[in-house]
Amino acid sequence: MNGVSGKYAIVGVGESDVGRHLGRSGLALHLQAMTRALVDSGLEKSAIDGLITRPSHSSPQFNYSGVLAGRFGISPSYLNDTALSGASSAFMVMEAVAALEAGLCTAVICVNGDAHDAGPRRGGITNWIEDFEKPYGLIGAPESYALAARRHMHEFGTTSEQFGAVAVAFRKHAALNPNATFRTPITLADHQASRFIAEPFRQLDCCPITDGAGAVIITSAERARDLAKPPVYILGLGQGFTHSDLAYTPTMTTAAMRTSSQRAYAMAKLGPKDIDVAELYDCFTYVVILTLEDYGFCKKGEGGAFVENGRIELGGEIPVNTGGGLLSHGHASGTLLITEAAIQMRGAAGARQVADAETVIVSGQCAVNGINVSLIFGKHPN
């Protein structure tokens, strides 16, 4: 997609209520986030002719994007279900730009998130995970990511206290975010005292299960200039792939983040030193350290030391996850990282606003770091 940098922009941002056990379905949370994004944009509902979503686990439906479009009351010329797990939200932005560039639609709403206890889930399928991983203890994400984290600790001397610095920073930011789920500050001592989930991960290293959704509306930069809020320009997009499952990774300490970010930087004609804010997928604290390395903010193996001493906090060298991230704001499959990035670029984050911020990088990832999507937004078109 050469030539698209700065050609499209986010013009509407919406977050549903976020919390634990809200008692609403994923579909209801999607509709709430979409409605808020629409109001924020100032567009008429009839102007939305594209919809991209990830099917809700709590409201399972075939053709989910079509069902959601019907419930929302739009008749899109382009719609799609995306299923890239934690990379879905970031990939939706990439897909929206592609659809707009192809002329398939003119204004796209992207929405993701879920409720985690509001209804039945579809059963799993029999595959190598069921046959060869779960029987031997790789039951879910904590165990798989813990293996990769342990390898990083072995190769580079990364410590549990450095993981804790990530958790403490993000909770500090969440305390300034009225829509964050967990706003009570924590200390490094609290982190070290929290119980192990899958060594080396303690409870405060793992993002909690929360209910919530986020939505963004994307249209052309030309159209965006006449709308209600300042446009947030999409400057760079990149996707990387190294493996589908941890058993197939060539290395546990360099992953898809490197190629993904390099492609986004190249499109935006920017580099790590040009980025003012980072909103990084943080399903586990270790993933942030790996992403900071592979996104070029520090050298390989130096991520643990990099996150210490407030360098990723507000006022630090590169503020990371200013809304609290998955660890403290809410899960929503990473969509709230995108909404927070847009809010920062508008200068509308209040007490957590990064002063003079003009660029932000966002990540989405899945497959235990094997699939990554990088987005770069800016206050100005390139």
C-alpha positions in Angstrom: 0.0 0.0 0.0 2.6 2.6 -1.1 1.4 6.1 -1.1 -1.2 5.8 1.6 0.7 7.4 4.5 -1.4 10.3 5.8 -4.1 9.7 3.3 -6.6 8.3 5.9 -7.5 9.2 9.4 -9.3 8.2 12.5 -12.3 10.5 13.0 -14.3 8.8 15.7 -13.3 7.1 18.9 -15.6 5.2 21.3 -15.1 3.0 24.3 -17.8 1.0 26.0 -18.1 0.7 29.7 -15.1 -1.4 30.9 -14.9 -3.6 34.0 -15.4 -7.1 35.4 -18.7 -9.0 35.3 -20.7 -6.2 33.7 -23.5 -8.6 32.9 -23.8 -7.6 29.3 -23.0 -9.5 26.1 -20.2 -8.8 23.8 -22.7 -7.7 21.2 -24.1 -5.1 23.6 -20.6 -3.8 24.4 -19.8 -3.6 20.7 -22.9 -1.6 20.0 -22.2 0.8 22.9 -18.6 1.5 21.7 -19.9 2.0 18.1 -22.6 4.4 19.2 -20.1 6.4 21.1 -17.6 6.5 18.2 -20.3 7.7 15.9 -21.4 10.5 18.2 -17.7 11.4 18.6 -17.2 11.6 14.9 -20.2 13.8 14.1 -21.1 11.6 11.1 -24.6 10.5 10.3 -25.1 6.8 10.8 -25.9 6.5 7.1 -22.4 7.6 6.3 -20.9 4.4 7.7 -20.6 2.0 4.7 -17.9 -0.3 6.1 -17.7 -2.5 9.2 -14.9 -4.7 10.4 -15.1 -6.7 13.7 -14.0 -9.8 15.5 -16.8 -12.3 16.4 -17.8 -12.1 20.0 -17.2 -15.3 22.0 -20.0 -14.5 24.4 -22.5 -13.8 21.5 -21.4 -16.5 19.0 -22.9 -15.9 15.5 -22.0 -17.0 12.0 -21.6 -13.9 9.8 -21.1 -11.8 12.9 -20.2 -8.6 11.1 -23.5 -8.9 9.2 -25.4 -9.4 12.4 -23.7 -6.5 14.0 -24.4 -4.2 11.0 -28.1 -5.1 11.2 -28.3 -4.4 15.0 -26.5 -1.1 14.5 -28.8 -0.1 11.7 -26.4 0.3 8.8 -26.1 -1.3 5.3 -22.4 -1.4 4.5 -20.9 -2.0 1.1 -18.0 -3.7 2.8 -17.9 -5.9 5.9 -15.7 -8.6 7.4 -15.0 -10.8 10.4 -11.4 -10.8 11.5 -9.9 -13.6 13.6 -6.3 -12.8 14.4 -6.8 -13.0 18.2 -4.7 -10.3 19.9 -3.6 -8.9 16.6 -7.2 -8.4 15.3 -7.8 -4.9 16.5 -4.6 -3.5 14.9 -5.2 -5.5 11.8 -8.7 -4.0 11.4 -7.1 -0.6 10.9 -4.8 -2.1 8.3 -7.8 -3.8 6.6 -9.9 -0.6 6.7 -7.2 1.4 5.0 -6.9 -1.3 2.3 -10.7 -1.3 1.7 -10.8 2.5 1.5 -7.9 2.6 -0.8 -9.6 0.0 -3.1 -12.7 2.2 -3.2 -14.9 -0.5 -1.6 -16.3 1.9 1.0 -15.8 5.5 2.2 -16.1 5.4 6.0 -15.3 2.2 8.1 -16.1 1.4 11.7 -13.7 -1.1 13.4 -14.9 -2.6 16.7 -13.5 -5.3 19.0 -13.8 -6.5 22.5 -16.0 -8.9 24.4 -17.8 -10.0 27.6 -16.2 -13.0 29.2 -19.0 -14.4 31.3 -22.2 -13.5 29.6 -23.0 -16.6 27.5 -21.8 -19.8 26.0 -18.5 -20.3 24.1 -17.9 -22.5 21.1 -16.0 -25.6 21.9 -12.4 -26.0 20.7 -11.4 -28.1 17.7 -9.1 -31.1 17.9 -5.6 -30.1 16.7 -2.0 -30.2 17.8 -2.8 -27.9 20.7 -5.4 -30.3 22.1 -3.3 -33.4 21.3 0.3 -32.4 21.9 0.4 -29.3 24.2 -2.5 -29.4 26.7 -1.8 -32.9 27.9 1.7 -31.8 28.8 0.8 -28.6 30.7 0.5 -25.9 28.0 -3.0 -25.3 28.9 -3.3 -21.7 27.9 -1.5 -18.4 27.1 0.3 -18.0 30.5 2.2 -21.2 30.2 3.3 -20.6 26.6 4.3 -17.0 27.1 6.1 -18.0 30.3 8.4 -20.3 28.3 9.4 -17.4 26.1 9.8 -15.1 29.0 12.0 -17.7 30.8 14.2 -17.9 27.7 14.6 -14.1 27.7 15.6 -14.2 31.3 18.1 -17.0 30.6 19.8 -15.2 27.6 19.8 -11.7 28.9 19.5 -11.8 32.7 16.0 -10.2 32.7 14.5 -10.2 36.1 11.1 -10.5 37.7 11.5 -7.1 39.2 11.9 -5.7 35.7 8.6 -7.3 34.7 7.2 -5.7 37.8 8.3 -2.2 36.7 6.0 -2.6 33.6 3.0 -3.5 35.8 3.7 -0.7 38.2 4.0 1.9 35.4 0.8 0.9 33.7 -1.2 0.9 36.9 0.1 4.4 37.6 -1.3 5.5 34.2 -4.6 3.7 34.8 -5.1 5.6 38.0 -5.4 8.7 35.8 -7.9 7.1 33.4 -11.6 7.3 34.5 -12.5 4.3 32.2 -9.8 2.0 33.5 -10.8 -1.2 35.3 -8.0 -1.3 37.8 -7.1 2.2 39.2 -5.6 1.4 42.6 -1.8 2.0 42.4 0.5 -0.9 43.1 4.2 -1.1 44.2 7.0 -3.3 43.1 6.6 -5.0 46.5 2.9 -5.7 45.6 4.1 -7.3 42.4 6.7 -9.5 44.0 4.2 -10.6 46.7 1.5 -11.6 44.1 1.2 -15.4 43.6 2.7 -17.3 40.7 0.4 -18.1 37.8 2.9 -19.8 35.5 6.5 -19.1 36.5 8.1 -16.7 36.0 4.7 -14.8 35.7 3.1 -13.6 38.9 -0.6 -12.6 39.0 0.3 -8.9 38.3 2.3 -9.9 35.2 -0.9 -11.2 33.5 -3.6 -9.1 32.0 -6.9 -9.9 33.8 -10.1 -11.0 32.0 -12.3 -8.0 31.7 -15.4 -6.9 29.8 -15.3 -4.1 27.3 -15.0 -3.0 23.7 -13.6 -0.2 21.6 -14.4 1.3 18.2 -12.8 3.7 15.8 -14.1 5.2 12.6 -11.7 5.7 9.6 -12.2 7.8 6.5 -10.2 9.8 4.1 -8.0 12.6 5.4 -9.7 15.0 3.0 -13.1 14.3 4.5 -11.7 14.2 8.0 -10.8 17.9 7.9 -14.5 18.9 7.9 -15.6 16.8 10.8 -16.1 17.5 14.5 -12.8 16.4 16.0 -9.1 16.8 15.0 -8.2 13.9 12.6 -5.7 11.4 13.7 -3.6 10.5 10.6 -2.6 7.0 9.8 1.1 7.3 8.9 2.4 3.7 8.9 1.2 0.1 8.8 3.1 -3.1 9.0 2.6 -6.8 9.7 5.1 -9.5 10.6 5.0 -13.2 10.9 7.6 -15.6 12.3 5.6 -18.6 13.6 2.1 -19.9 14.3 2.9 -21.6 17.5 5.7 -21.5 20.0 6.9 -25.0 19.0 7.7 -23.6 15.5 9.5 -20.4 16.4 13.1 -20.1 15.1 14.0 -18.1 18.3 12.1 -17.1 21.4 13.8 -13.8 21.8 13.3 -12.1 18.5 9.8 -12.3 17.0 7.4 -10.8 14.5 7.6 -7.3 16.1 10.8 -6.6 14.3 9.6 -7.0 10.8 6.2 -5.5 11.5 7.7 -2.3 13.0 10.3 -1.9 10.3 7.5 -2.0 7.6 5.5 0.6 9.5 8.5 2.8 10.1 9.4 2.6 6.4 5.8 3.6 5.3 5.7 6.5 7.7 9.3 7.6 6.9 10.0 7.6 10.7 12.1 5.7 13.2 11.9 4.9 16.9 13.5 8.2 17.8 10.6 10.0 16.1 7.9 8.3 18.3 6.6 10.2 21.3 4.2 7.6 22.7 3.9 3.8 22.5 0.7 1.8 23.1 2.0 -1.8 23.2 0.0 -5.1 23.5 0.6 -6.2 27.0 -1.1 -9.5 27.6 2.0 -10.2 29.8 4.6 -7.8 31.2 7.4 -9.6 29.3 5.8 -9.0 25.9 6.3 -5.2 26.5 10.0 -5.7 27.1 10.3 -7.8 23.9 8.3 -5.3 21.9 10.4 -2.4 23.0 13.5 -4.2 21.9 12.1 -5.3 18.5 10.5 -1.9 17.9 14.0 -0.4 18.2 13.6 1.6 21.4 16.6 -0.3 22.9 19.0 -3.0 21.9 18.2 -6.7 22.0 18.6 -7.9 25.6 18.4 -4.4 27.1 14.6 -4.2 27.4 14.6 -5.3 31.1 16.9 -2.4 32.1 15.1 0.0 29.8 11.8 -0.3 31.6 13.3 0.6 35.0 13.6 4.0 36.7 10.4 5.4 35.2 11.6 5.5 31.6 8.3 4.1 30.3 6.1 6.2 32.6 4.5 9.5 31.9 7.3 12.1 31.8 9.8 9.3 30.9 11.8 8.7 27.8 9.0 6.9 26.0 5.6 6.8 27.8 4.0 3.4 27.2 0.4 2.4 27.6 -0.7 5.7 28.9 -4.3 4.5 29.5 -3.2 1.5 31.5 -3.0 -1.1 28.7 -4.5 -4.6 28.9 -2.9 -5.0 32.3 -5.0 -2.2 34.0 -7.3 -0.4 31.5 -9.1 -3.4 30.0 -8.5 -6.3 27.6 -10.8 -5.7 24.6 -8.3 -7.5 22.4 -6.1 -4.5 22.3 -8.7 -2.1 20.9 -8.3 0.3 23.8 -4.7 0.7 22.9 -5.9 2.2 19.6 -8.5 4.4 21.2 -6.0 5.7 23.7 -3.5 6.4 20.9 -6.1 8.5 19.1 -7.0 10.3 22.3 -3.3 11.1 22.9 -2.9 12.5 19.3 -6.0 14.7 19.9 -4.4 16.1 23.1 -7.5 15.0 24.9 -6.2 12.6 27.6 -6.4 15.0 30.5 -4.1 14.2 33.4 -2.4 11.4 31.5 -1.8 13.5 28.3 1.8 13.3 27.0 2.9 16.9 26.5 3.5 17.9 22.9 3.0 14.4 21.6 2.8 14.2 17.8 3.4 10.6 17.0 2.4 7.2 18.5 3.1 3.6 17.7 0.6 0.9 18.5 1.1 -2.9 18.5 -1.2 -5.9 18.3 0.1 -9.5 18.5 -0.8 -13.1 18.8 0.6 -16.6 18.3 2.9 -16.1 21.3 4.7 -13.2 19.5 4.6 -14.9 16.1 2.1 -12.5 14.5 2.4 -8.7 15.0 0.8 -5.6 13.5 2.3 -2.2 13.9 0.4 1.1 13.5 1.9 4.6 13.5 -0.5 7.6 14.0 0.3 11.3 13.9 -1.3 14.7 14.6 -0.2 15.8 11.1 -0.1 14.1 7.7 3.3 13.3 6.4 
